């Protein structure tokens, strides 16, 4: 539940994800980040992060683009 709370705490803020290369939109989000709109959006992002990880993708969201890039390099 700590991770879900992290997403909720980011409402109204821009977050970034590593690029798992699944589609053009995901690559755009990796570059530009996205703003967590509300609690429903926070829950959705949390659910998607878990779903991707369960499928073997190393998807994670971060506070900064640099953190996402560092994670991306670490998991390679």
N, CA, C and O atoms as a printed pandas DataFrame, in Angstrom:
     atom_number atom_name residue_name chain_id  residue_number  x_coord  y_coord  z_coord
0              1         N          UNK        A               1    0.815   -1.200    0.000
1              2        CA          UNK        A               1    0.000    0.000    0.000
2              3         C          UNK        A               1    0.862    1.270    0.000
3              4         O          UNK        A               1    0.373    2.350   -0.331
4              5         N          UNK        A               2    2.118    1.144    0.363
5              6        CA          UNK        A               2    2.993    2.309    0.315
6              7         C          UNK        A               2    3.113    2.844   -1.097
7              8         O          UNK        A               2    3.131    4.056   -1.308
8              9         N          UNK        A               3    3.195    1.949   -2.060
9             10        CA          UNK        A               3    3.356    2.384   -3.446
10            11         C          UNK        A               3    2.100    3.100   -3.931
11            12         O          UNK        A               3    2.202    4.115   -4.619
12            13         N          UNK        A               4    0.921    2.594   -3.588
13            14        CA          UNK        A               4   -0.318    3.273   -3.956
14            15         C          UNK        A               4   -0.344    4.669   -3.341
15            16         O          UNK        A               4   -0.726    5.630   -4.009
16            17         N          UNK        A               5    0.051    4.789   -2.100
17            18        CA          UNK        A               5    0.076    6.094   -1.444
18            19         C          UNK        A               5    1.039    7.041   -2.151
19            20         O          UNK        A               5    0.788    8.244   -2.225
20            21         N          UNK        A               6    2.151    6.497   -2.675
21            22        CA          UNK        A               6    3.106    7.321   -3.422
22            23         C          UNK        A               6    2.401    7.974   -4.611
23            24         O          UNK        A               6    2.566    9.169   -4.856
24            25         N          UNK        A               7    1.614    7.185   -5.351
25            26        CA          UNK        A               7    0.885    7.734   -6.495
26            27         C          UNK        A               7   -0.139    8.777   -6.045
27            28         O          UNK        A               7   -0.274    9.820   -6.686
28            29         N          UNK        A               8   -0.848    8.516   -4.971
29            30        CA          UNK        A               8   -1.837    9.463   -4.457
30            31         C          UNK        A               8   -1.155   10.761   -4.043
31            32         O          UNK        A               8   -1.680   11.848   -4.285
32            33         N          UNK        A               9    0.001   10.648   -3.425
33            34        CA          UNK        A               9    0.748   11.845   -3.013
34            35         C          UNK        A               9    1.228   12.675   -4.197
35            36         O          UNK        A               9    1.549   13.852   -4.035
36            37         N          UNK        A              10    1.280   12.082   -5.378
37            38        CA          UNK        A              10    1.760   12.777   -6.580
38            39         C          UNK        A              10    0.629   13.450   -7.367
39            40         O          UNK        A              10    0.883   14.008   -8.434
40            41         N          UNK        A              11   -0.597   13.412   -6.873
41            42        CA          UNK        A              11   -1.710   14.074   -7.565
42            43         C          UNK        A              11   -1.364   15.542   -7.778
43            44         O          UNK        A              11   -0.974   16.253   -6.852
44            45         N          UNK        A              12   -1.521   15.977   -9.039
45            46        CA          UNK        A              12   -1.205   17.350   -9.411
46            47         C          UNK        A              12    0.252   17.561   -9.789
47            48         O          UNK        A              12    0.645   18.670  -10.154
48            49         N          UNK        A              13    1.050   16.516   -9.706
49            50        CA          UNK        A              13    2.469   16.616  -10.016
50            51         C          UNK        A              13    2.815   15.778  -11.247
51            52         O          UNK        A              13    2.103   14.842  -11.611
52            53         N          UNK        A              14    3.926   16.145  -11.869
53            54        CA          UNK        A              14    4.434   15.399  -13.024
54            55         C          UNK        A              14    5.319   14.259  -12.513
55            56         O          UNK        A              14    6.169   14.455  -11.644
56            57         N          UNK        A              15    5.100   13.067  -13.069
57            58        CA          UNK        A              15    5.943   11.914  -12.771
58            59         C          UNK        A              15    6.451   11.334  -14.081
59            60         O          UNK        A              15    5.930   11.646  -15.152
60            61         N          UNK        A              16    7.467   10.492  -13.989
61            62        CA          UNK        A              16    8.111    9.916  -15.169
62            63         C          UNK        A              16    8.185    8.411  -15.015
63            64         O          UNK        A              16    8.147    7.882  -13.904
64            65         N          UNK        A              17    8.288    7.738  -16.128
65            66        CA          UNK        A              17    8.441    6.287  -16.126
66            67         C          UNK        A              17    9.597    5.907  -17.021
67            68         O          UNK        A              17   10.004    6.666  -17.901
68            69         N          UNK        A              18   10.113    4.731  -16.783
69            70        CA          UNK        A              18   11.145    4.225  -17.690
70            71         C          UNK        A              18   10.475    3.778  -18.982
71            72         O          UNK        A              18    9.274    3.510  -19.007
72            73         N          UNK        A              19   11.245    3.699  -20.036
73            74        CA          UNK        A              19   10.736    3.326  -21.356
74            75         C          UNK        A              19   10.857    1.818  -21.526
75            76         O          UNK        A              19   11.956    1.280  -21.663
76            77         N          UNK        A              20    9.712    1.148  -21.515
77            78        CA          UNK        A              20    9.716   -0.297  -21.747
78            79         C          UNK        A              20    9.467   -0.616  -23.216
79            80         O          UNK        A              20    9.394   -1.783  -23.600
80            81         N          UNK        A              21    9.335    0.431  -24.041
81            82        CA          UNK        A              21    9.253    0.257  -25.484
82            83         C          UNK        A              21    7.992   -0.394  -26.003
83            84         O          UNK        A              21    8.010   -0.988  -27.081
84            85         N          UNK        A              22    6.894   -0.300  -25.267
85            86        CA          UNK        A              22    5.695   -1.019  -25.704
86            87         C          UNK        A              22    4.916   -0.280  -26.788
87            88         O          UNK        A              22    4.343   -0.921  -27.669
88            89         N          UNK        A              23    4.879    1.049  -26.746
89            90        CA          UNK        A              23    4.133    1.793  -27.755
90            91         C          UNK        A              23    4.613    3.243  -27.792
91            92         O          UNK        A              23    5.368    3.686  -26.927
92            93         N          UNK        A              24    4.162    3.965  -28.804
93            94        CA          UNK        A              24    4.587    5.353  -28.975
94            95         C          UNK        A              24    4.150    6.220  -27.787
95            96         O          UNK        A              24    4.934    7.039  -27.307
96            97         N          UNK        A              25    2.925    6.056  -27.310
97            98        CA          UNK        A              25    2.426    6.865  -26.193
98            99         C          UNK        A              25    3.263    6.627  -24.942
99           100         O          UNK        A              25    3.583    7.578  -24.229
100          101         N          UNK        A              26    3.616    5.403  -24.667
101          102        CA          UNK        A              26    4.444    5.105  -23.493
102          103         C          UNK        A              26    5.828    5.725  -23.638
103          104         O          UNK        A              26    6.411    6.179  -22.654
104          105         N          UNK        A              27    6.352    5.746  -24.848
105          106        CA          UNK        A              27    7.648    6.375  -25.076
106          107         C          UNK        A              27    7.553    7.888  -24.866
107          108         O          UNK        A              27    8.485    8.502  -24.347
108          109         N          UNK        A              28    6.427    8.491  -25.270
109          110        CA          UNK        A              28    6.213    9.923  -25.036
110          111         C          UNK        A              28    6.160   10.228  -23.542
111          112         O          UNK        A              28    6.734   11.216  -23.083
112          113         N          UNK        A              29    5.475    9.382  -22.791
113          114        CA          UNK        A              29    5.372    9.588  -21.345
114          115         C          UNK        A              29    6.746    9.445  -20.695
115          116         O          UNK        A              29    7.068   10.174  -19.756
116          117         N          UNK        A              30    7.553    8.513  -21.187
117          118        CA          UNK        A              30    8.907    8.363  -20.657
118          119         C          UNK        A              30    9.714    9.640  -20.880
119          120         O          UNK        A              30   10.539   10.003  -20.041
120          121         N          UNK        A              31    9.486   10.320  -21.997
121          122        CA          UNK        A              31   10.226   11.543  -22.309
122          123         C          UNK        A              31    9.662   12.779  -21.612
123          124         O          UNK        A              31   10.412   13.592  -21.071
124          125         N          UNK        A              32    8.345   12.912  -21.629
125          126        CA          UNK        A              32    7.698   14.132  -21.166
126          127         C          UNK        A              32    7.123   14.028  -19.759
127          128         O          UNK        A              32    6.858   15.043  -19.114
128          129         N          UNK        A              33    6.930   12.805  -19.285
129          130        CA          UNK        A              33    6.258   12.610  -18.013
130          131         C          UNK        A              33    4.761   12.791  -18.168
131          132         O          UNK        A              33    4.267   13.031  -19.270
132          133         N          UNK        A              34    4.047   12.676  -17.068
133          134        CA          UNK        A              34    2.611   12.914  -17.066
134          135         C          UNK        A              34    2.209   13.447  -15.706
135          136         O          UNK        A              34    2.882   13.204  -14.705
136          137         N          UNK        A              35    1.122   14.167  -15.682
137          138        CA          UNK        A              35    0.611   14.719  -14.432
138          139         C          UNK        A              35   -0.476   13.793  -13.913
139          140         O          UNK        A              35   -1.397   13.430  -14.644
140          141         N          UNK        A              36   -0.363   13.416  -12.652
141          142        CA          UNK        A              36   -1.369   12.564  -12.021
142          143         C          UNK        A              36   -2.577   13.466  -11.740
143          144         O          UNK        A              36   -2.486   14.402  -10.946
144          145         N          UNK        A              37   -3.695   13.180  -12.388
145          146        CA          UNK        A              37   -4.852   14.075  -12.349
146          147         C          UNK        A              37   -5.660   14.015  -11.061
147          148         O          UNK        A              37   -6.029   15.050  -10.504
148          149         N          UNK        A              38   -5.932   12.818  -10.595
149          150        CA          UNK        A              38   -6.799   12.662   -9.434
150          151         C          UNK        A              38   -6.573   11.275   -8.834
151          152         O          UNK        A              38   -5.713   10.526   -9.297
152          153         N          UNK        A              39   -7.340   10.941   -7.814
153          154        CA          UNK        A              39   -7.142    9.659   -7.142
154          155         C          UNK        A              39   -7.449    8.470   -8.056
155          156         O          UNK        A              39   -6.797    7.430   -7.958
156          157         N          UNK        A              40   -8.429    8.616   -8.936
157          158        CA          UNK        A              40   -8.735    7.534   -9.868
158          159         C          UNK        A              40   -7.540    7.297  -10.807
159          160         O          UNK        A              40   -7.190    6.152  -11.091
160          161         N          UNK        A              41   -6.930    8.365  -11.277
161          162        CA          UNK        A              41   -5.766    8.253  -12.146
162          163         C          UNK        A              41   -4.604    7.628  -11.381
163          164         O          UNK        A              41   -3.891    6.784  -11.924
164          165         N          UNK        A              42   -4.406    8.031  -10.129
165          166        CA          UNK        A              42   -3.344    7.464   -9.293
166          167         C          UNK        A              42   -3.535    5.959   -9.139
167          168         O          UNK        A              42   -2.576    5.193   -9.245
168          169         N          UNK        A              43   -4.768    5.538   -8.889
169          170        CA          UNK        A              43   -5.066    4.108   -8.761
170          171         C          UNK        A              43   -4.795    3.369  -10.065
171          172         O          UNK        A              43   -4.256    2.263  -10.048
172          173         N          UNK        A              44   -5.162    3.966  -11.190
173          174        CA          UNK        A              44   -4.939    3.359  -12.494
174          175         C          UNK        A              44   -3.439    3.165  -12.750
175          176         O          UNK        A              44   -3.014    2.090  -13.173
176          177         N          UNK        A              45   -2.645    4.203  -12.494
177          178        CA          UNK        A              45   -1.200    4.104  -12.719
178          179         C          UNK        A              45   -0.583    3.029  -11.828
179          180         O          UNK        A              45    0.280    2.270  -12.269
180          181         N          UNK        A              46   -1.023    2.969  -10.591
181          182        CA          UNK        A              46   -0.562    1.934   -9.661
182          183         C          UNK        A              46   -0.897    0.546  -10.195
183          184         O          UNK        A              46   -0.047   -0.344  -10.217
184          185         N          UNK        A              47   -2.150    0.372  -10.627
185          186        CA          UNK        A              47   -2.587   -0.927  -11.163
186          187         C          UNK        A              47   -1.791   -1.318  -12.398
187          188         O          UNK        A              47   -1.394   -2.475  -12.539
188          189         N          UNK        A              48   -1.554   -0.362  -13.295
189          190        CA          UNK        A              48   -0.803   -0.654  -14.519
190          191         C          UNK        A              48    0.655   -1.001  -14.216
191          192         O          UNK        A              48    1.223   -1.893  -14.847
192          193         N          UNK        A              49    1.256   -0.311  -13.266
193          194        CA          UNK        A              49    2.630   -0.629  -12.887
194          195         C          UNK        A              49    2.720   -2.081  -12.406
195          196         O          UNK        A              49    3.629   -2.812  -12.799
196          197         N          UNK        A              50    1.797   -2.486  -11.576
197          198        CA          UNK        A              50    1.776   -3.863  -11.070
198          199         C          UNK        A              50    1.517   -4.851  -12.204
199          200         O          UNK        A              50    2.187   -5.881  -12.288
200          201         N          UNK        A              51    0.559   -4.552  -13.074
201          202        CA          UNK        A              51    0.216   -5.459  -14.173
202          203         C          UNK        A              51    1.411   -5.663  -15.107
203          204         O          UNK        A              51    1.705   -6.790  -15.507
204          205         N          UNK        A              52    2.092   -4.581  -15.447
205          206        CA          UNK        A              52    3.277   -4.703  -16.312
206          207         C          UNK        A              52    4.341   -5.555  -15.630
207          208         O          UNK        A              52    4.947   -6.422  -16.260
208          209         N          UNK        A              53    4.566   -5.309  -14.349
209          210        CA          UNK        A              53    5.592   -6.061  -13.624
210          211         C          UNK        A              53    5.238   -7.538  -13.550
211          212         O          UNK        A              53    6.118   -8.392  -13.660
212          213         N          UNK        A              54    3.981   -7.843  -13.368
213          214        CA          UNK        A              54    3.557   -9.241  -13.321
214          215         C          UNK        A              54    3.748   -9.934  -14.668
215          216         O          UNK        A              54    3.923  -11.151  -14.733
216          217         N          UNK        A              55    3.711   -9.143  -15.741
217          218        CA          UNK        A              55    3.952   -9.687  -17.085
218          219         C          UNK        A              55    5.427   -9.706  -17.443
219          220         O          UNK        A              55    5.794  -10.092  -18.554
220          221         N          UNK        A              56    6.282   -9.291  -16.504
221          222        CA          UNK        A              56    7.724   -9.343  -16.728
222          223         C          UNK        A              56    8.359   -8.052  -17.195
223          224         O          UNK        A              56    9.579   -7.994  -17.348
224          225         N          UNK        A              57    7.572   -7.016  -17.427
225          226        CA          UNK        A              57    8.126   -5.714  -17.833
226          227         C          UNK        A              57    8.592   -4.972  -16.583
227          228         O          UNK        A              57    7.923   -5.006  -15.551
228          229         N          UNK        A              58    9.708   -4.320  -16.675
229          230        CA          UNK        A              58   10.290   -3.612  -15.530
230          231         C          UNK        A              58    9.796   -2.166  -15.469
231          232         O          UNK        A              58   10.604   -1.242  -15.370
232          233         N          UNK        A              59    8.488   -1.963  -15.527
233          234        CA          UNK        A              59    7.900   -0.628  -15.515
234          235         C          UNK        A              59    7.876   -0.060  -14.107
235          236         O          UNK        A              59    7.430   -0.718  -13.168
236          237         N          UNK        A              60    8.364    1.181  -13.967
237          238        CA          UNK        A              60    8.301    1.904  -12.690
238          239         C          UNK        A              60    8.112    3.384  -12.995
239          240         O          UNK        A              60    8.613    3.892  -13.998
240          241         N          UNK        A              61    7.390    4.063  -12.125
241          242        CA          UNK        A              61    7.229    5.514  -12.201
242          243         C          UNK        A              61    8.120    6.159  -11.152
243          244         O          UNK        A              61    8.385    5.577  -10.101
244          245         N          UNK        A              62    8.582    7.378  -11.454
245          246        CA          UNK        A              62    9.537    8.081  -10.600
246          247         C          UNK        A              62    9.201    9.567  -10.537
247          248         O          UNK        A              62    8.430   10.082  -11.347
248          249         N          UNK        A              63    9.798   10.241   -9.557
249          250        CA          UNK        A              63    9.601   11.683   -9.405
250          251         C          UNK        A              63   10.332   12.472  -10.479
251          252         O          UNK        A              63    9.870   13.543  -10.874
252          253         N          UNK        A              64   11.458   11.970  -10.957
253          254        CA          UNK        A              64   12.241   12.712  -11.945
254          255         C          UNK        A              64   12.570   11.840  -13.149
255          256         O          UNK        A              64   12.587   10.612  -13.068
256          257         N          UNK        A              65   12.826   12.502  -14.250
257          258        CA          UNK        A              65   13.231   11.806  -15.464
258          259         C          UNK        A              65   14.574   11.113  -15.254
259          260         O          UNK        A              65   14.796   10.017  -15.770
260          261         N          UNK        A              66   15.468   11.748  -14.500
261          262        CA          UNK        A              66   16.785   11.172  -14.224
262          263         C          UNK        A              66   16.671    9.856  -13.457
263          264         O          UNK        A              66   17.395    8.903  -13.745
264          265         N          UNK        A              67   15.770    9.804  -12.490
265          266        CA          UNK        A              67   15.565    8.557  -11.743
266          267         C          UNK        A              67   15.079    7.453  -12.670
267          268         O          UNK        A              67   15.522    6.309  -12.569
268          269         N          UNK        A              68   14.161    7.799  -13.579
269          270        CA          UNK        A              68   13.638    6.807  -14.528
270          271         C          UNK        A              68   14.752    6.300  -15.433
271          272         O          UNK        A              68   14.841    5.100  -15.693
272          273         N          UNK        A              69   15.602    7.201  -15.914
273          274        CA          UNK        A              69   16.716    6.800  -16.777
274          275         C          UNK        A              69   17.721    5.941  -16.019
275          276         O          UNK        A              69   18.234    4.961  -16.560
276          277         N          UNK        A              70   18.002    6.302  -14.777
277          278        CA          UNK        A              70   18.929    5.495  -13.965
278          279         C          UNK        A              70   18.380    4.098  -13.748
279          280         O          UNK        A              70   19.124    3.121  -13.827
280          281         N          UNK        A              71   17.090    3.992  -13.477
281          282        CA          UNK        A              71   16.463    2.685  -13.288
282          283         C          UNK        A              71   16.525    1.875  -14.579
283          284         O          UNK        A              71   16.818    0.680  -14.570
284          285         N          UNK        A              72   16.242    2.555  -15.688
285          286        CA          UNK        A              72   16.268    1.896  -16.992
286          287         C          UNK        A              72   17.652    1.302  -17.262
287          288         O          UNK        A              72   17.759    0.175  -17.745
288          289         N          UNK        A              73   18.691    2.041  -16.957
289          290        CA          UNK        A              73   20.062    1.558  -17.159
290          291         C          UNK        A              73   20.396    0.437  -16.181
291          292         O          UNK        A              73   21.150   -0.475  -16.520
292          293         N          UNK        A              74   19.843    0.495  -14.976
293          294        CA          UNK        A              74   20.124   -0.502  -13.948
294          295         C          UNK        A              74   19.505   -1.852  -14.282
295          296         O          UNK        A              74   20.110   -2.891  -14.019
296          297         N          UNK        A              75   18.291   -1.849  -14.864
297          298        CA          UNK        A              75   17.593   -3.111  -15.126
298          299         C          UNK        A              75   18.017   -3.780  -16.431
299          300         O          UNK        A              75   17.600   -4.905  -16.707
300          301         N          UNK        A              76   18.827   -3.119  -17.224
301          302        CA          UNK        A              76   19.293   -3.712  -18.504
302          303         C          UNK        A              76   20.281   -4.807  -18.279
303          304         O          UNK        A              76   20.769   -5.406  -19.238
